[in-house]
Amino acid sequence: MSTTTVQLGDRTFEIDEAKAQEAYAAKKVINGRDTMFFNILPLKYQWAYELYKEMKNNHWEPEDVALRGDAAQWGSISEGLQQAVQMLMGYQATSGEITGAEEIYAIRDIVTAPELKLVFGRYVHEQNTQQDVLVHVLSSLQLNPTACTAQFAEAAGKVKALTDKHLVELDREADMTELANKQAFAKNTFLFSQCMEGLQFYSLYAVVLEMGRTGKLTGTAEILSNLLRDAAFRCELFRKLLIELCQENQDIRTDAFDAELVALMDEAVALEKSFIADHLTGASSVGLDNDILNGYIDHIAARRLAACGLGPASDQSPLPWLDAMFFPHEAQGAHTSQASSVTDFEDDDL
């Protein structure tokens, strides 16, 4: 039996070369051999395992950030800025429902490569952390969760209307070799991650994080920056998944399909700008007027599109200090996996 050496971090494995060749060839984003989660060797999607490790090493607990100072400050915060915080808590409470997050589980089940399934497992953990954030912030600031959700209801309804209009319910048993099903999978991946989690209500985050920069509610701002870092990992996961999917299934990316994705982003941008005009009039008190926020939303959208190969790189950011939180992976272009042939384990896939 001919064997090959595979190294994963500081661990070394000897595996049957013929079986490794077969397993590697069978790995695909969709329509590959469905196998057990732990059977990830040999790695084909190196980036997925590395992203999983990054996400795991980024573990944090909301309770690690004390909010006593924020609670003492709350009464001195202007009504408009209080409203921004409350609406952001309303978003955290309802984000899964309004952005169609339940479809994430269908995407996870349809994906076949085990290292991709592994990183999805970490994704679920981060959703649980989001609920812990709600408990910690709402209790510390003594905010009424029902009132926060009600305050956010109008904006939530508009966003949900966008996902209801465009999100395709994925059938786990559908024939994923059919072009229509593959494009539905790709469309959902883009809509959920780049247009929803990667753009919607980032204007709210900007306002609260700017408050933190000026010494207001610094603990809440720190917690929200941690949440944004988690979201950035998830956006990067789906971006890379989309790129790999389209690389392996070159019939997906037609001019018409690309135009459809750009149109989705345009709708999401218009929705966010409408939210800014209707609900963030108090943001000017921290130096963020509508023009600045609108410009930043355009910047985010352009970067999301460019990273997916759907447009040119964006112009200079109007709020560069936020980019480090929103784009920690510097996803400027449509990068693909760097994995090479299975016969090159030692150099490329470890």
Secondary structure, 3 states (H helix, E strand, C coil): CCEEEEEECCEEEEEEHHHHHHHHHHCCCCCCCCCCCCCCCCCCCHHHHHHHHHHHHCCCCHHHCCCHHHHHHHHHCCHHHHHHHHHHHHHHHHHHHHCCCCHHHHHHHHCCCHHHHHHHHHHHHHHHHHHHHHHHHHHHHCCCHHHHHHHHHHHHHHHHHHHHHHCCCCCCCCCCCCHHHHHHHHHHHHHHHHHHHCCCCHHHHHHHHHHHHCCCCHHHHHHHHHHHHHHHHHHHHHHHHHHHHHHHCCCCCCHHHHHHHHHHHHHHHHHHHHHHHHHCHHHHHHCCCHHHHHHHHHHHHHHHHHHCCCCCCCCCCCCHHHHHHHCCCCCCCCCCCCCCCHHHHHHHCC
